[in-house]
């Protein structure tokens, strides 16, 4: 076997997955067809649960260092601005950071961990059997074959891995074409000096601005024809009836509102994550944020399978959990696509006005933000009467723990306990009622007895991806349910 896991694609999803596997003791090989990162950015923000996940791995400070200073994260729903401040305390955190910077941070982190990334190596074909996957690769020095235990396609919407694995990709074709440009303006011109120009311009720094146009998808559009600056200028003119004084561009591109989702995120020893598993209108960067969450959900489960301690069905739960979440992303991005379409008779404008009014109220605004940024995700933990916290993101409780000498206390938080990417059994009882029940799982689960003001449960079992697998009921402080949950999510105890 040449590699335990091969990952196709060194974008944010592939890099995050490689780091997660490495933290769990698996050494992946990452194949990336491009010789160097492009330095270009489709997504401009990190918002929602993906920020919490990065914080859980101790990476958030690195991203904050690369974030645009003085520019708060922004959100919209089908170009209807959403007032994040009006939502109140719903736990929504965000950064204004270009995708290229996100990739750079993850690439540096992967390098520190020792992840092997082969740039300029294109996966060309896949053949799997009961014992592994044979992968044909075209590299700078010629073609070669890799034999791996598992293959994960993080290779984008046109995924070679998905096609080679025979996984269907049903969904909706495009109704809109959107043209994007990172442009400079004529000398001496700034957005503030363009009174009456309705084209939204997003500042990117170094004199560049992001401009995007939206038009109905034209019949016979050649998607393979290179996008040009003149095409962007003409699209701005058609969409707004105005000319924009563009002097140049470092990047122009087209994309559509086509939305598709892989019928299966797993086919034997081949799995999919990120855009290889789902494509949609990139309104607000949902692809990047969802891809990072795919990677963190999959990483520990695939590592458990490779390491040999995964309980039955654990790896399949990746499809169960993340396919459902991907479907929710398609739900809100399809709705947004309808809102940015064309409606010459005024019906669409009326709908937008009504929605804007509704979203000025806190309750519908919060509901929508929780949906868009995965704050309301709840996974099925398989119990008949689960605790309200079960399946949800673990609350970031402040914690104090006694030292070995019991003369001082140490302060920490739940988010800090997630740094090693392991399970956590957190016993919050004064007597340490539940800690002993974790005996036998210490090689997979960190066990901590701590105190927290007004704890939401006497004890929590937290998965490596930050979601609660089990929580103790206040009126039933028994360890039997905990041992069942440990077995369900972390396999049999050592020596058991």
GICORPE-V26836 format. One record per helix or strand of 3 or more residues. SS is the DSSP state (H for helix, E for strand). FROM is the first residue (numbers start at 1). TO is the last residue. Records with the same first field share a line. If there is no record, write none. Layout:
BEGIN
SS=FROM-TO / FROM-TO
END
This chain:
BEGIN
E=3-8 / 28-32 / 45-47 / 75-77 / 80-82 / 94-96 / 116-119 / 122-129 / 132-139 / 142-153 / 169-172 / 176-185 / 202-205 / 208-216 / 246-256 / 259-262 / 270-272 / 398-402 / 409-413 / 423-427 / 445-449 / 459-462 / 467-471
H=12-23 / 49-56 / 60-66 / 85-87 / 99-113 / 160-164 / 191-193 / 229-240 / 274-276 / 286-307 / 316-339 / 347-358 / 362-372 / 414-417 / 435-438 / 480-490
END
